[in-house]
Structures are given as structure tokens and as C-alpha cells.
């Protein structure tokens, strides 16, 4: 699948979660870059992550509303 200018491809990394008597591997996603700032995200700002099947939507929280 080709990547468009307004898309980024990243790889989900394995994260090992320690449970009482075992370990579980869960997916971990880290995103960073100048492109986040260009999209309107700022360091230290809070965001909401809306979870849908096969999709995550990251939205800034307007501090004036809180």
C-alpha cells in the first residue's frame, strides 16, 4: 500500500507485560516527529484517543473547554 503525504507508517512493537504468574505480549505504538507539530499537536498537550476497529483517532483536547 503506498504511503501518501498525509500518512505515516510505523511498526507496532512488542511490549512485555508482567502478570501475576506469566508475561503477556501486547502491541506498543510510539509516535513522534516534526509532523505532529505541523498537524497541530504540541509537547505537553493532552489528547484524546478514540478507538475504533482497526483505527485510532488522536484529537487534541481544547484547554478552554476543561
MARKEVO-216790 format. One record per residue (C-alpha): residue number from 1; x, y, z. Coordinates in nm, 2 decimals, always signed. Last residue first. Layout:
<rs>
(r NUM,(X,Y,Z)) ...
</rs>
This chain:
<rs>
(r 66,(-1.18,+2.20,+3.05)) (r 65,(-1.33,+2.36,+2.74)) (r 64,(-1.06,+2.62,+2.71)) (r 63,(-0.80,+2.35,+2.72)) (r 62,(-0.91,+2.21,+2.39)) (r 61,(-0.82,+1.84,+2.40)) (r 60,(-0.62,+1.75,+2.09)) (r 59,(-0.75,+1.46,+1.88)) (r 58,(-0.59,+1.12,+1.80)) (r 57,(-0.81,+0.88,+1.60)) (r 56,(-0.72,+0.52,+1.62)) (r 55,(-0.84,+0.27,+1.36)) (r 54,(-0.86,-0.11,+1.31)) (r 53,(-1.19,-0.13,+1.49)) (r 52,(-1.25,+0.21,+1.66)) (r 51,(-1.07,+0.37,+1.95)) (r 50,(-1.08,+0.74,+2.00)) (r 49,(-0.76,+0.87,+2.15)) (r 48,(-0.80,+1.20,+2.34)) (r 47,(-0.50,+1.44,+2.36)) (r 46,(-0.33,+1.64,+2.64)) (r 45,(-0.07,+1.89,+2.54)) (r 44,(+0.28,+1.86,+2.69)) (r 43,(+0.45,+1.89,+2.35)) (r 42,(+0.22,+2.04,+2.10)) (r 41,(+0.00,+1.89,+1.83)) (r 40,(-0.13,+2.10,+1.54)) (r 39,(-0.05,+1.88,+1.24)) (r 38,(+0.28,+2.06,+1.19)) (r 37,(+0.37,+1.97,+1.54)) (r 36,(+0.30,+1.61,+1.48)) (r 35,(+0.50,+1.63,+1.15)) (r 34,(+0.80,+1.74,+1.35)) (r 33,(+0.82,+1.39,+1.49)) (r 32,(+0.70,+1.14,+1.74)) (r 31,(+0.48,+0.84,+1.76)) (r 30,(+0.52,+0.53,+1.98)) (r 29,(+0.28,+0.23,+1.95)) (r 28,(+0.30,-0.08,+2.17)) (r 27,(+0.13,-0.41,+2.10)) (r 26,(+0.09,-0.65,+2.39)) (r 25,(+0.30,-0.96,+2.48)) (r 24,(+0.19,-1.13,+2.80)) (r 23,(+0.41,-1.25,+3.08)) (r 22,(+0.32,-1.50,+3.35)) (r 21,(+0.24,-1.57,+3.71)) (r 20,(+0.10,-1.24,+3.84)) (r 19,(+0.12,-1.06,+3.51)) (r 18,(+0.42,-0.88,+3.37)) (r 17,(+0.35,-0.70,+3.04)) (r 16,(+0.60,-0.74,+2.76)) (r 15,(+0.58,-0.48,+2.49)) (r 14,(+0.60,-0.59,+2.12)) (r 13,(+0.65,-0.30,+1.88)) (r 12,(+0.39,-0.18,+1.63)) (r 11,(+0.57,-0.06,+1.32)) (r 10,(+0.51,+0.29,+1.18)) (r 9,(+0.37,+0.41,+0.85)) (r 8,(+0.28,+0.78,+0.82)) (r 7,(+0.01,+0.94,+0.61)) (r 6,(-0.06,+1.29,+0.49)) (r 5,(+0.20,+1.27,+0.21)) (r 4,(+0.05,+0.94,+0.10)) (r 3,(+0.21,+0.60,+0.17)) (r 2,(+0.16,+0.33,-0.10)) (r 1,(+0.00,+0.00,+0.00)) 
</rs>
